[in-house]
Amino acid sequence: MFPTIIICMITLGIEFITGIIANGLMIVVNCSEWIRSRKLTCCDMILTSLGISRFFLQCMINANNILTHLPQDMNELCTILRIVTVFWIFLTTLNLWFATCLSVFYCVKIANFSQSLFLWLKQRISGLVSQLLMGSFLVSLVICLPSINTIDRKYIDHSMNNLSGNTTGECRYKVDFSSRFFILSMLGYTSPFIIFIISSILLIMSLWRHSKRMKKTTSTSRDTVTEAHVRAIKGLISFIFFYISYFLALVIFLLELSTISSYYVWIVIMGAYPSGHSVILILGNPKLKRVAVRALHYAKCRLRGAAS
């Protein structure tokens, strides 16, 4: 059990560093561009919102893990942990909605369908991005607020007196899954996922039909536009994997179904979501990838200079 915990803690640290750097890169690059030109593209606006929310989600995951091991006073520790858990729920829901906004944006801008509703969205999606992001924030806030009263503190029975005479003990959470909280949580987690699946399927269908048409018209030249679209789809499909793994780990964690050793495994799985998918987004975005390559080259040169 002990080697598993050590490996998980090391992995969690790597995920934290990776997530902070990857999401920080998206934030810095896009904010710098906004400061220079006073405008952002719709896609960059969504990526910036996603980067900011994931940056803080990564911090909340690690803060929860660290605070559970700090020898603080029970009341103080449990209060801090309760605040962290509430923010964790809010940021989780917000991240899922922001990622769904990104998939819907890709679908509407890239896919080609003749339905009137789709054509209407295609013409107006750029002007709706800010409203979609604000709506995602408000929905996440509404879903998060009931959790304040449903996360109850309780102490384990074997508290003891230390040498100074103070009572010490471990702090644990028990989440009361009332019907209202359960319905809101499922709406908050599954609604963006369903929308994401629908938009991804529509985009895949459109790209598949486009690829078939291109094969009939030419056999030598490669459609660079389709290649770009396929790269975007791969990034969106990767989110499905991260979403499912994060969602399952979150449910198991909140229901306290894990043992001591598997607890750290679920924390590692949850930490992989805000870091791993952000790295994939950077690799699929030419501007962010170019900046990341330059930053890695600069860091490598500095390390060589320091070594010599």
Secondary structure by P-SEA (a helix, b strand, c coil): caaaaaaaaaaaaaaaaaaaaaaaaaaaaaaaaaaacccccaaaaaaaaaaaaaaaaaaaaaaaaaaaaccccaaaaaaaaaaaaaaaaaaaaaaaaaaaaaaaaaaaaccccccaaaaaaaaccccaaaaaaaaaaaaaaaaaccccccbbbbbccccccccccbbbbbbbbbbcccaaaaaaaaaaccaaaaaaaaaaaaaaaaaaaaaaaaaaaccccccaaaaaaaaaaaaaaaaaaaaaaaaaaaaaaaaccccccaaaaaaaaaaaaccaaaaaaaaacaaaaaaaaaaaaaaaaaaaaaac
